Amino acid sequence: MRYKNIDNKLFATNRKRLENLVQSKSLLIINANDEIPRNGDQYYTYRQHSDLFYLTGIEQEKTILLIFKDHPQENCRQVLFIIRPNEALETWEGRKLRREEAAQISGIANIHYLDEADLILRDYIIQAQTIYLNQNEYPKFFPEVPSRDDRFAERLKREYPLHSFARLAPLLWKLRTVKSITELELMDEAIRITSDAFTRVMKTLEPGMWEFEAEAEIIYEFTRRGATHAYQPIVAAGINACSLHYHHNDQPCNDGMLLLMDFGAEYANYAADVTRTIPVNGKFTPRQRDCYNAVLRVLNEAVKLYTPGNTINKINQRVNQLMEKEMIDLGLFTRQEVENQPADKPLFSKYFMHGTAHFLGLDVHDVGGKDTPLQTGMVLTCEPGLYISEEGIGIRIEDNIMVAEEPTILTDYIPREINEIEFVMKKKKGNKKPQSKRDT
């Protein structure tokens, strides 16, 4: 845990809200994420399953949560299983949670060790009328390796074929999309750390730096603030910014180029997701200025659409229309060409080929569908862009928006206007950048 303790009332409230969505005698089962092998005898850095964290605050591997609605014994309605600590394991891997610590973090009094799980689970299953199993239902995610939840579900359906099983994911989606005050505070901290990292890059960037040097400034700010990357950062100079998921971050930032930076801090497992595009030398050219302001105008109009009842698909449709008009004004094509364009391949899609919004929270692409009606308290991104590869111009401006009758730009204080960006970039830390090792 690299952050301040979170009041366990958040997790207790989340469990209660979830329990209220199911009928009596329902058993809900949520597993921790797997540890993912990296190579040799190494694992990738562990990240807890967002659903388990949302309900318990526990970040330790192999954890299992059971919720049994209306169990005859009140103190048995919520059970948490954790690894049994042992001296040999802790010598190599570090200290594991004790029962009282897991209880304090989660607010669950009934803590058992993992080696007790099978017996207790069988007793619960026999009493349950419906068993809710959790699986990742993100529509664009098709991992080849089954998750711990997937394997657990297969096992239970094989061992208890006569039982009634149900999907837990739709219920968790319903809860997780609307953020509580505590969640918004955690996201705000992630955004503030992200903001400071952007400012750090703007104050250090100089022509001749490499993309990875700019990334190093981001990593430094995140690390010293107890945060990690919410996703693999994009630090793309010049034409690299026209590759939407450019991750190499290994090319020079030359004079006259734009630098697109798309990154976000993850703090207490909550994500920020912000993009800013800045001139490497601190000054936009006239063409860059025109293109940038076109994207900014669209963003300012798009934010107004983040109101209750609207949907991502409707936002995307309107933003595409706005971007099309800006592209005509920029001379990328004419109104007449638009009128004669193929219906299945609109001209704007050559220069703006991605959606404008996605949900944000415990995951950078958080739960929620494109036709989900927006509600007050939801948080989404707003990220129009313009990518003109023949001119080496890639621009995206991305903010994090809280849905309301008057939408709130949570990232509003991160410089976005051209005069703000150029002003910050004038205030360099030193007069001359230290020579890069790549230059020697």
Summary of the structure (lengths in Angstrom):
residues: 440
radius of gyration: 24.4
end to end distance: 40.2
largest distance: 75.0
contacts: 1410
relative contact order: 0.11
helix: 39%
strand: 18%
